[in-house]
Each structure stands twice: as C-alpha cells, then as structure tokens.
Amino acid sequence: MMPFKSNTFSYDRTQAAEVMVVGESLVDIVVSASGSVEHPGGSPANVAYGLGRQAPGGRSRLS
C-alpha cells in the first residue's frame, strides 16, 4: 500500500500508531421507574473507545 501524503505530513497506513487520550471520565446516571443505571462516558472516554474499536489488538489503560 502506498504511504498517505498530504501537504503537512505523511505516514504508512500499515504501521500502528500510538495514541494517548487524556481527560476526565464521567458517569451518566439514568433514572427510570425500574431503578437507576450508570453509564461510563465523557468525551475522552468515547474517543478512546472509538479508537480502540478501529485498532484490533489495541490496548488501553484507565487510571
């Protein structure tokens, strides 16, 4: 596969990239008649989750 090129950078799409996502992690609490459910989220967590889904074999570390 040919490397991707633009006016500012180029990279080989066959190579893995390391990405660090930094930010807060939030919890949404959804209350209904049957009780409440907590859903983890927040923009950084959503970005990290989405990137992880696109990279098989990726790893994550939550602190």
Buried (B, 14 or more C-beta within 10 A) or exposed (E): EEEEEEEEEEEEEEEEEEEEBEEEBEEEEEEEEEEEEEEEEBEBBBEBEEBBEEEEEEEEEEE
